[in-house]
Amino acid sequence: MLRVLCTSVARPGISLVSLPQPLSVHAPVLVHAPVLMHRAHVHTPVQMAEEVLVVLQEMSGTSWWLSIAVATLTVRSTVTLPLAAYQTVILHRVEALQKEISELSRRLSYEVSVKGKELGWSQNYCRFQFKKNMKRIVSELYVRDNCHPFKASILVLVQVPMWISLSLALRDLSLDSSDVYSALTAGGALWFKDLTVPDSTWIIPVCLGLTNLLLVEIASLQQKTVAGRFQKVVLHFFRAVSVLMIPVSAYVPTCMSLYWLCSSLVGLGHNMLLRSPKVHRLLQVPSKSSTPYRDLYAAFVTKYLR
C-alpha cells in the first residue's frame, strides 16, 4: 500500500482521488468479523450443553422430562461417578497415612526439642522448625503414596461447572425464542405438564431440598472424629443452602428444578454405591465395615431419632 501511494504521487497526471482504492482490500475483514465472533460464541459450554440435550432428546424420541432424567443419569454416571470413585481412593489413602503422620510428628517433636536445647533455640524458633520439617515430611508422604488431598477436589472442579452449564442450558431452552419451547410446554408429566413454568405445587422443590439435606446429613455421619468449629460452620452452611434451594427452585422453570432433583437423586445413589464393600474391593481400598448400610441407618437413628 505504501508503494502504491508513492507511485501515485510520483507519476504526473494521476489524481490523488484514486488513493483510497487500495484501502478497500481490508473491507472483507471487517465484514467477516461479526461472523467469526458469532461462530466462537456457539462453542460456549452453555450452548454445547444445549446441543447435547437436544440431540439426546431427538435420539431417544421420549418426552422431555424423561430425556432430562436420562441425560442427567448418563452424564453423572460417565463423568462424575469415575471422579467420585477416584476421590474415594485418594481419601482412603490420606486417611491411611494419618497414623504414620501422627507417629512421625511425635518423633519430630522430640528431636526438635532435643536439638533446641543443645543449640539454645527459642520456643518460637523450635515451633518454626517443627512446622517447616513436618510440612516437608507430609508432602513427601503424599508424593510417595500419590494421594495429595488436592486431587480429591477434582470432582468439585468438574461437577460444579457442568451443573451450572446444564442449568443455564435448560433455562435458555425454556425461553420463548427457543426452537424447542413448544416441545417443552407439553413435555412434562403428572402434575408438571409444562416444563417452561415453575412447579406451582412445590412438590419438586421440596423433594429437592429434602434430598440435598439427606446428602448433607449422610456426609456428616461419615465423620468419626468430633467436628471442630470450622466443620460445624461448614455443615450449617450446606444445610442452609439445601433449605434455600427450595424457594429458589420454586421460581425457576420446572425443567431446571427437575434436573436439579434428578442430579441430587443420582448423587445420592452414587454415594450409596461407593459405600459397598464390593466396590471397595474393586477400587482396592480397605472396607471399614461389612455392613455399611446397616451402620449408616443405626447412626442416623441414634443421632436424629433418639
C-alpha positions in Angstrom: 0.0 0.0 0.0 2.9 2.4 0.7 4.4 1.5 -2.7 1.1 2.4 -4.4 0.9 5.7 -2.5 4.5 6.6 -3.5 3.8 5.7 -7.1 0.7 7.7 -7.3 2.5 10.8 -6.0 5.5 10.4 -8.3 3.6 9.9 -11.6 2.2 13.1 -13.1 -1.4 13.1 -14.3 -2.6 10.6 -11.7 -5.3 12.0 -9.4 -5.0 11.5 -5.6 -8.6 10.6 -5.6 -7.6 7.1 -6.6 -5.6 6.6 -3.4 -8.4 5.2 -1.3 -8.9 2.3 -3.7 -6.2 0.1 -2.1 -7.8 0.5 1.3 -10.8 -1.5 0.1 -8.7 -4.6 0.4 -9.3 -4.5 4.1 -13.1 -4.3 3.8 -13.7 -8.1 3.8 -12.0 -8.4 7.2 -14.5 -6.0 8.8 -17.4 -7.8 7.1 -16.4 -11.2 8.4 -15.5 -10.1 11.9 -19.1 -10.4 13.3 -19.4 -13.8 11.7 -16.3 -15.1 13.4 -17.5 -13.7 16.7 -20.8 -15.5 16.3 -19.1 -18.8 15.4 -16.9 -18.5 18.5 -19.9 -17.8 20.7 -21.5 -21.1 19.5 -18.9 -23.1 21.3 -19.6 -21.8 24.8 -20.2 -24.5 27.4 -23.8 -23.5 27.8 -24.6 -23.8 24.1 -22.7 -27.0 23.9 -24.9 -28.3 26.7 -28.0 -27.2 24.9 -26.9 -29.1 21.8 -26.2 -32.2 23.8 -29.7 -32.1 25.5 -31.5 -31.5 22.2 -29.5 -34.3 20.4 -30.2 -36.8 23.3 -33.9 -35.9 23.2 -34.1 -36.3 19.4 -32.2 -39.6 19.5 -34.3 -41.1 22.3 -37.6 -39.8 21.0 -39.0 -39.7 24.5 -40.8 -36.9 26.4 -38.6 -34.0 27.6 -39.0 -34.8 31.3 -37.7 -38.4 30.7 -35.0 -37.1 28.4 -33.8 -34.7 31.1 -33.7 -37.6 33.7 -31.8 -39.9 31.3 -29.3 -37.2 30.3 -28.7 -36.5 34.0 -28.1 -40.1 34.8 -25.9 -40.6 31.7 -23.7 -37.5 32.3 -23.3 -38.1 36.0 -22.5 -41.8 35.6 -20.0 -41.3 32.8 -18.3 -38.2 34.2 -18.8 -37.6 37.9 -19.0 -41.3 39.1 -15.5 -42.2 38.0 -14.2 -38.9 39.6 -16.1 -39.8 42.8 -14.5 -43.2 42.8 -11.1 -41.6 42.3 -11.9 -39.2 45.2 -12.8 -42.2 47.4 -9.4 -43.8 46.7 -7.5 -40.6 47.4 -9.4 -40.0 50.7 -8.8 -43.6 51.8 -5.0 -43.2 51.2 -4.9 -39.9 53.1 -6.8 -41.5 56.0 -4.4 -44.5 56.0 -1.5 -42.1 56.3 -2.8 -40.4 59.5 -1.4 -43.0 61.8 2.1 -42.7 60.2 1.9 -38.9 60.2 1.0 -38.9 63.9 3.9 -41.1 64.8 6.4 -39.0 62.7 5.0 -35.9 64.3 5.7 -37.3 67.8 9.2 -38.3 66.9 10.0 -35.0 65.1 8.7 -33.0 68.1 11.1 -34.9 70.4 14.0 -34.4 68.0 13.4 -30.7 67.6 13.1 -30.3 71.4 16.4 -32.0 72.0 18.1 -30.1 69.2 16.7 -26.8 70.5 18.1 -27.4 74.0 21.5 -28.2 72.5 21.7 -25.1 70.3 19.7 -22.8 72.6 16.8 -22.3 70.3 13.9 -20.2 71.5 10.4 -21.7 71.8 9.2 -19.8 68.7 12.1 -21.0 66.6 11.6 -24.6 67.7 8.0 -24.3 66.7 9.0 -22.8 63.4 11.5 -25.7 62.7 8.8 -28.3 63.7 6.2 -26.9 61.3 8.7 -26.5 58.4 10.0 -30.0 58.7 6.6 -31.5 59.4 5.3 -29.9 56.2 8.1 -31.3 54.2 7.6 -34.8 55.7 3.9 -34.8 55.0 4.5 -33.6 51.4 6.9 -36.5 50.9 4.4 -38.9 52.2 1.7 -37.6 49.8 4.1 -37.9 46.9 5.1 -41.4 48.0 1.5 -42.7 48.1 0.3 -40.4 45.3 -2.6 -39.1 47.4 -2.3 -35.3 47.6 -5.6 -34.1 49.1 -6.0 -31.5 46.3 -6.6 -34.4 43.9 -9.8 -35.1 45.8 -11.2 -31.7 44.8 -11.1 -32.6 41.1 -14.7 -33.9 41.4 -16.0 -30.5 42.6 -14.0 -28.6 39.9 -15.7 -30.7 37.2 -19.1 -31.2 38.7 -20.0 -27.6 39.6 -19.2 -26.0 36.1 -21.1 -28.9 34.5 -24.1 -28.4 36.8 -24.1 -24.7 36.0 -23.8 -25.2 32.3 -26.7 -27.7 32.1 -28.9 -25.5 34.3 -28.3 -22.4 32.2 -28.8 -24.5 29.0 -32.3 -25.7 30.3 -33.1 -22.1 31.2 -32.3 -20.9 27.7 -34.3 -23.7 26.1 -37.3 -22.8 28.2 -37.4 -19.3 26.7 -40.0 -18.2 24.1 -37.3 -17.7 21.5 -36.1 -21.3 21.8 -36.7 -23.8 19.0 -37.8 -26.5 21.5 -40.0 -24.1 23.5 -43.3 -25.7 22.2 -42.0 -29.2 22.9 -41.1 -28.2 26.5 -44.5 -26.8 27.1 -46.0 -30.2 26.5 -43.0 -32.3 27.6 -43.9 -32.8 31.2 -45.9 -35.5 33.1 -48.2 -35.9 36.0 -48.7 -32.5 37.8 -45.8 -30.8 35.9 -47.2 -30.8 32.3 -45.4 -27.6 31.3 -41.7 -27.6 31.8 -41.3 -23.9 31.0 -43.1 -22.6 34.1 -42.3 -23.1 37.8 -43.8 -26.0 39.7 -46.8 -24.4 41.4 -47.3 -27.3 43.7 -43.8 -27.1 45.2 -43.5 -30.9 45.1 -40.3 -30.9 43.1 -38.7 -28.1 45.1 -39.5 -29.7 48.5 -38.2 -33.1 47.3 -35.1 -31.4 46.1 -34.5 -29.7 49.5 -35.1 -32.9 51.4 -32.7 -34.9 49.1 -30.0 -32.3 49.5 -30.4 -32.3 53.3 -30.2 -36.1 53.3 -26.9 -35.9 51.4 -25.5 -33.3 53.8 -26.5 -35.4 56.9 -25.0 -38.6 55.4 -21.8 -36.7 54.8 -21.8 -35.5 58.4 -22.4 -39.1 59.7 -19.2 -40.2 57.9 -17.1 -38.1 60.3 -15.7 -40.3 63.0 -13.9 -37.6 64.9 -15.6 -34.8 66.8 -16.4 -31.9 64.4 -14.5 -28.7 65.1 -15.8 -25.2 65.0 -15.0 -24.7 61.3 -16.5 -28.1 60.3 -19.7 -27.2 62.2 -19.9 -23.8 60.4 -19.5 -25.6 57.0 -22.1 -28.2 57.9 -24.6 -25.5 58.9 -23.8 -23.6 55.7 -24.7 -26.5 53.5 -27.8 -27.2 55.5 -28.9 -23.6 54.9 -28.1 -23.8 51.2 -30.2 -27.0 51.0 -33.2 -25.3 52.5 -32.6 -22.1 50.4 -32.8 -24.2 47.3 -36.5 -24.9 47.9 -37.8 -21.4 47.2 -35.2 -20.9 44.5 -36.2 -24.0 42.6 -39.9 -22.9 43.0 -39.3 -19.8 40.9 -37.3 -21.3 38.0 -38.7 -23.3 35.1 -39.7 -26.9 36.0 -37.1 -28.3 33.6 -34.4 -26.7 35.7 -35.8 -27.9 39.1 -36.4 -31.3 37.6 -32.8 -31.5 36.5 -31.6 -30.4 40.0 -33.7 -33.1 41.6 -32.5 -35.8 39.2 -28.9 -34.7 39.8 -29.3 -34.9 43.6 -31.0 -38.3 43.4 -28.3 -39.7 41.2 -25.7 -38.3 43.5 -27.4 -40.0 46.5 -27.4 -43.3 44.6 -23.7 -42.9 43.7 -23.0 -42.1 47.4 -24.6 -45.4 48.5 -22.9 -47.3 45.7 -19.5 -46.2 46.7 -20.1 -47.4 50.3 -20.4 -51.0 49.1 -17.7 -53.4 50.2 -17.7 -54.9 46.7 -16.9 -51.5 45.2 -14.2 -51.0 47.7 -12.6 -54.3 46.7 -12.8 -53.2 43.1 -11.1 -49.9 43.9 -8.6 -51.8 46.1 -9.3 -49.8 49.2 -10.0 -51.3 52.7 -13.6 -51.5 53.6 -14.4 -50.1 57.0 -17.4 -52.3 57.6 -19.0 -55.3 56.0 -22.5 -53.8 56.7 -22.1 -50.1 55.8 -25.8 -49.5 55.1 -26.9 -51.0 58.4 -24.3 -49.0 60.2 -25.4 -45.8 58.4 -29.1 -46.5 59.4 -28.1 -47.1 63.0 -26.0 -43.9 63.1 -28.9 -41.9 61.6 -31.4 -43.3 64.2 -29.0 -42.7 67.1 -28.3 -39.1 66.0 -31.8 -37.9 65.0 -34.4 -40.2 66.4 -33.2 -40.8 69.9 
